[in-house]
């Protein structure tokens, strides 16, 4: 890997860090978590391991992370470095309809991904580096990992600090958001690092104003951001990874220990591994991406020249559980339209397709009574109103 690091810092990092570029799948070696590092750490016998993903698929990368968390040595310290193609990643208990601009994401070809950890919504692309630090639960302190990354940035002349929310910032502008997950014996802290990310696409994909939507899910805390590329002409993904790798070994390893091998994992290796492929299928599933969404309601009162409407939709686990339309005056819409539409909508996914299909079904069932052009136009406006506010 080429490094954007100069002078004595580069020589120091080169002595400590060694990238193993062997493609282990081509050699037929199965993907297993290394047990080679058994040197005591702080007078304990805990191994230290480093992995780098050669995939840019966000679902694959999260599946690898899940495998490292759940199947590594319970006493080990693991560093995992990765990058994703453009995607929006929401927290475990977040509402994508509240957090994201799904229309803009579709327009830009940006994936929607749900991770296992909590916290807020983030945008990833190849200008955004990602790190995960896995460790024993009893040793886990979130701020320690954030400060490790901040120290790594100082090594490449980036004046980063960790704020009170454990975000990494430059001049109070956020460059890294992070989250964590804790299991029975293990925990991880993972985060983003904005280096050369497309902030315009980031803004468009995360811009979503739905004041009438009330969700039990966790809402993101919006923060002003900057990126490392605005503070350094030489920083890139490789330089960031090299610095974090060095600081990881310096923090959790022994002085004078052998340089760490950074073991690569690619798409083929991940897909052929039974446990990783199992996690991969789960991350890609509708039930996880949308079905994990907590209960939320979406209610608003639009006004038209012909009536004021009261529209309410509720959803749980990504499926519609309640749908109600009332009008004032009451006769502005056909009788029982709310019940007829509800019969076609309940238990179906909360989506534009569900609403469009419900209105098609309604029109087919009511052909005889839908000859009045005024009523036809009002129903058309009603359909567009509901779709626009999903």
WOGI-V267509 format. One record per residue. RES is the residue in one letter. PHI is phi as a letter, one per 30 degrees, with the letter a starting at -180 (999 if undefined). OMEGA is omega in degrees with one decimal (999 if undefined). Layout:
res:RES phi:PHI omega:OMEGA
res:RES phi:PHI omega:OMEGA
This chain:
res:X phi:999 omega:177.9
res:X phi:d omega:-176.5
res:X phi:c omega:174.8
res:X phi:c omega:-178.9
res:X phi:b omega:-172.6
res:X phi:c omega:167.4
res:X phi:i omega:-174.1
res:X phi:d omega:177.9
res:X phi:d omega:179.2
res:X phi:d omega:-179.0
res:X phi:d omega:178.1
res:X phi:d omega:-179.7
res:X phi:d omega:-178.4
res:X phi:d omega:179.9
res:X phi:d omega:-174.6
res:X phi:c omega:-168.8
res:X phi:c omega:177.8
res:X phi:b omega:-179.5
res:X phi:c omega:174.9
res:X phi:d omega:-174.9
res:X phi:c omega:-179.9
res:X phi:d omega:174.8
res:X phi:d omega:-170.9
res:X phi:d omega:178.5
res:X phi:d omega:-179.1
res:X phi:d omega:177.9
res:X phi:d omega:178.4
res:X phi:i omega:-179.8
res:X phi:d omega:-179.0
res:X phi:d omega:-179.3
res:X phi:d omega:177.5
res:X phi:b omega:177.9
res:X phi:d omega:-174.0
res:X phi:d omega:173.0
res:X phi:c omega:-170.9
res:X phi:d omega:-176.4
res:X phi:c omega:-177.3
res:X phi:c omega:177.6
res:X phi:d omega:178.9
res:X phi:e omega:175.8
res:X phi:c omega:-176.8
res:X phi:h omega:178.0
res:X phi:i omega:175.2
res:X phi:c omega:178.7
res:X phi:c omega:-177.8
res:X phi:b omega:-178.2
res:X phi:d omega:177.9
res:X phi:b omega:-172.4
res:X phi:b omega:179.1
res:X phi:b omega:-179.7
res:X phi:b omega:174.5
res:X phi:b omega:177.1
res:X phi:d omega:174.6
res:X phi:c omega:178.8
res:X phi:c omega:171.1
res:X phi:c omega:178.8
res:X phi:d omega:-174.4
res:X phi:d omega:-179.7
res:X phi:d omega:176.7
res:X phi:d omega:-177.1
res:X phi:d omega:176.4
res:X phi:d omega:177.4
res:X phi:d omega:175.8
res:X phi:d omega:179.0
res:X phi:e omega:179.8
res:X phi:d omega:178.6
res:X phi:d omega:178.7
res:X phi:d omega:180.0
res:X phi:d omega:-168.0
res:X phi:c omega:-173.0
res:X phi:b omega:174.4
res:X phi:d omega:174.1
res:X phi:e omega:-175.3
res:X phi:d omega:179.9
res:X phi:c omega:-171.8
res:X phi:d omega:169.2
res:X phi:c omega:-175.4
res:X phi:b omega:170.7
res:X phi:c omega:179.7
res:X phi:b omega:-178.0
res:X phi:c omega:-172.5
res:X phi:a omega:174.9
res:X phi:b omega:178.9
res:X phi:b omega:166.7
res:X phi:d omega:-176.0
res:X phi:e omega:178.8
res:X phi:a omega:170.6
res:X phi:c omega:-176.3
res:X phi:c omega:179.8
res:X phi:c omega:178.6
res:X phi:d omega:-175.1
res:X phi:e omega:-173.5
res:X phi:c omega:-178.9
res:X phi:c omega:-178.7
res:X phi:c omega:-177.2
res:X phi:d omega:179.6
res:X phi:d omega:178.2
res:X phi:c omega:-171.4
res:X phi:c omega:-168.8
res:X phi:b omega:168.1
res:X phi:c omega:-173.5
res:X phi:d omega:177.5
res:X phi:d omega:178.4
res:X phi:d omega:178.6
res:X phi:d omega:177.3
res:X phi:d omega:180.0
res:X phi:d omega:-178.3
res:X phi:d omega:-176.9
res:X phi:i omega:-176.3
res:X phi:c omega:-179.8
res:X phi:d omega:168.4
res:X phi:c omega:-175.7
res:X phi:b omega:173.5
res:X phi:c omega:179.6
res:X phi:c omega:179.9
res:X phi:d omega:-177.1
res:X phi:d omega:177.5
res:X phi:d omega:177.8
res:X phi:i omega:-170.6
res:X phi:c omega:-176.7
res:X phi:d omega:179.8
res:X phi:b omega:175.9
res:X phi:c omega:177.1
res:X phi:c omega:164.3
res:X phi:a omega:-175.3
res:X phi:d omega:172.8
res:X phi:c omega:-175.8
res:X phi:b omega:179.5
res:X phi:d omega:-176.5
res:X phi:b omega:179.3
res:X phi:b omega:174.1
res:X phi:b omega:176.2
res:X phi:c omega:-178.4
res:X phi:c omega:-177.2
res:X phi:a omega:175.1
res:X phi:d omega:-177.5
res:X phi:e omega:-176.7
res:X phi:d omega:-179.2
res:X phi:c omega:-170.7
res:X phi:d omega:169.5
res:X phi:b omega:-172.4
res:X phi:e omega:-174.7
res:X phi:d omega:-179.7
res:X phi:d omega:-179.7
res:X phi:d omega:179.0
res:X phi:d omega:179.6
res:X phi:d omega:174.8
res:X phi:e omega:-179.3
res:X phi:d omega:178.1
res:X phi:d omega:177.1
res:X phi:d omega:177.6
res:X phi:d omega:178.8
res:X phi:d omega:177.4
res:X phi:d omega:179.8
res:X phi:d omega:177.5
res:X phi:c omega:170.8
res:X phi:i omega:173.5
res:X phi:c omega:-174.4
res:X phi:d omega:-175.8
res:X phi:d omega:176.7
res:X phi:b omega:175.5
res:X phi:c omega:-177.7
res:X phi:d omega:-174.8
res:X phi:d omega:177.4
res:X phi:c omega:-177.5
res:X phi:i omega:171.0
res:X phi:d omega:175.9
res:X phi:c omega:-172.3
res:X phi:b omega:168.4
res:X phi:b omega:-178.2
res:X phi:h omega:178.6
res:X phi:i omega:173.8
res:X phi:c omega:-172.7
res:X phi:d omega:173.2
res:X phi:c omega:-177.0
res:X phi:a omega:169.5
res:X phi:c omega:-177.5
res:X phi:b omega:178.4
res:X phi:b omega:-179.2
res:X phi:b omega:175.6
res:X phi:b omega:-179.3
res:X phi:b omega:174.2
res:X phi:c omega:-176.6
res:X phi:e omega:-177.1
res:X phi:c omega:-170.0
res:X phi:b omega:175.8
res:X phi:a omega:171.3
res:X phi:b omega:171.6
res:X phi:b omega:178.6
res:X phi:b omega:-176.0
res:X phi:a omega:176.9
res:X phi:c omega:171.3
res:X phi:b omega:-179.8
res:X phi:d omega:179.7
res:X phi:c omega:177.6
res:X phi:b omega:-177.0
res:X phi:d omega:175.5
res:X phi:d omega:-175.2
res:X phi:d omega:176.9
res:X phi:d omega:177.3
res:X phi:d omega:176.3
res:X phi:e omega:-178.0
res:X phi:d omega:-178.7
res:X phi:d omega:-176.4
res:X phi:d omega:-178.6
res:X phi:c omega:-179.8
res:X phi:d omega:-176.6
res:X phi:a omega:-177.3
res:X phi:c omega:179.0
res:X phi:b omega:-176.0
res:X phi:d omega:-177.4
res:X phi:d omega:179.6
res:X phi:c omega:-179.5
res:X phi:c omega:-173.2
res:X phi:b omega:172.8
res:X phi:d omega:179.0
res:X phi:d omega:178.4
res:X phi:d omega:178.2
res:X phi:c omega:-179.8
res:X phi:d omega:172.4
res:X phi:c omega:-177.2
res:X phi:d omega:-179.6
res:X phi:b omega:173.0
res:X phi:d omega:-174.0
res:X phi:b omega:168.3
res:X phi:b omega:178.7
res:X phi:b omega:-174.8
res:X phi:e omega:-179.2
res:X phi:d omega:177.1
res:X phi:d omega:-178.1
res:X phi:b omega:179.8
res:X phi:a omega:178.5
res:X phi:d omega:-172.9
res:X phi:c omega:-175.6
res:X phi:d omega:173.6
res:X phi:a omega:-176.8
res:X phi:e omega:-177.3
res:X phi:d omega:179.0
res:X phi:d omega:178.5
res:X phi:d omega:-178.8
res:X phi:d omega:-179.7
res:X phi:d omega:-179.3
res:X phi:d omega:179.5
res:X phi:d omega:178.0
res:X phi:e omega:177.9
res:X phi:d omega:-176.2
res:X phi:d omega:176.5
res:X phi:d omega:179.4
res:X phi:d omega:179.6
res:X phi:d omega:-177.7
res:X phi:d omega:-171.8
res:X phi:c omega:-179.2
res:X phi:c omega:178.1
res:X phi:c omega:174.8
res:X phi:e omega:178.8
res:X phi:i omega:178.8
res:X phi:d omega:-179.9
res:X phi:d omega:177.4
res:X phi:e omega:-177.4
res:X phi:d omega:170.2
res:X phi:d omega:177.3
res:X phi:c omega:-171.3
res:X phi:d omega:-179.0
res:X phi:d omega:173.6
res:X phi:b omega:-178.7
res:X phi:c omega:-177.3
res:X phi:e omega:-176.9
res:X phi:d omega:179.0
res:X phi:d omega:-179.2
res:X phi:d omega:-176.7
res:X phi:d omega:-177.5
res:X phi:d omega:179.8
res:X phi:d omega:-172.2
res:X phi:d omega:-178.5
res:X phi:d omega:178.8
res:X phi:d omega:-180.0
res:X phi:d omega:175.5
res:X phi:d omega:177.5
res:X phi:d omega:-179.8
res:X phi:d omega:179.3
res:X phi:d omega:179.3
res:X phi:d omega:-179.4
res:X phi:d omega:-178.2
res:X phi:d omega:-171.8
res:X phi:d omega:175.1
res:X phi:d omega:-177.5
res:X phi:d omega:178.3
res:X phi:d omega:-174.0
res:X phi:d omega:-177.6
res:X phi:c omega:-174.7
res:X phi:d omega:177.8
res:X phi:d omega:-175.4
res:X phi:d omega:178.0
res:X phi:d omega:177.8
res:X phi:e omega:171.9
res:X phi:b omega:176.3
res:X phi:b omega:179.1
res:X phi:b omega:-175.3
res:X phi:b omega:179.5
res:X phi:a omega:-175.5
res:X phi:b omega:178.6
res:X phi:d omega:178.5
res:X phi:c omega:175.2
res:X phi:b omega:177.9
res:X phi:e omega:-175.5
res:X phi:c omega:179.6
res:X phi:a omega:166.2
res:X phi:c omega:-176.5
res:X phi:c omega:174.3
res:X phi:b omega:-174.0
res:X phi:c omega:-179.3
res:X phi:b omega:176.3
res:X phi:b omega:173.9
res:X phi:b omega:-178.9
res:X phi:b omega:174.2
res:X phi:b omega:-177.0
res:X phi:h omega:175.5
res:X phi:i omega:-178.9
res:X phi:b omega:-176.2
res:X phi:d omega:-179.6
res:X phi:c omega:179.9
res:X phi:a omega:179.3
res:X phi:b omega:-175.4
res:X phi:b omega:174.8
res:X phi:b omega:172.7
res:X phi:b omega:179.8
res:X phi:b omega:175.0
res:X phi:b omega:7.7
res:X phi:d omega:-173.1
res:X phi:d omega:-176.4
res:X phi:d omega:-177.3
res:X phi:d omega:177.7
res:X phi:b omega:-179.9
res:X phi:e omega:179.2
res:X phi:d omega:176.4
res:X phi:i omega:-179.6
res:X phi:d omega:-179.9
res:X phi:d omega:180.0
res:X phi:d omega:-178.7
res:X phi:d omega:178.1
res:X phi:d omega:-179.4
res:X phi:d omega:179.8
res:X phi:d omega:-179.4
res:X phi:c omega:-169.8
res:X phi:c omega:-172.9
res:X phi:e omega:-179.3
res:X phi:i omega:178.1
res:X phi:d omega:-179.6
res:X phi:e omega:174.8
res:X phi:d omega:-173.9
res:X phi:a omega:174.7
res:X phi:e omega:-178.6
res:X phi:d omega:178.8
res:X phi:d omega:-179.4
res:X phi:d omega:179.8
res:X phi:d omega:179.5
res:X phi:d omega:179.6
res:X phi:d omega:179.1
res:X phi:d omega:174.8
res:X phi:d omega:178.9
res:X phi:d omega:179.6
res:X phi:d omega:-179.2
res:X phi:d omega:179.4
res:X phi:d omega:-179.1
res:X phi:d omega:-173.7
res:X phi:c omega:-176.5
res:X phi:e omega:-176.7
res:X phi:d omega:-176.0
res:X phi:c omega:-177.0
res:X phi:c omega:177.2
res:X phi:c omega:178.4
res:X phi:d omega:-178.4
res:X phi:d omega:177.9
res:X phi:d omega:179.2
res:X phi:d omega:178.3
res:X phi:e omega:-179.4
res:X phi:d omega:179.3
res:X phi:d omega:178.8
res:X phi:d omega:175.7
res:X phi:d omega:178.5
res:X phi:d omega:178.8
res:X phi:d omega:179.3
res:X phi:e omega:179.6
res:X phi:d omega:179.0
res:X phi:d omega:-179.0
res:X phi:d omega:-178.4
res:X phi:d omega:-177.4
res:X phi:d omega:-175.5
res:X phi:c omega:178.4
res:X phi:d omega:999
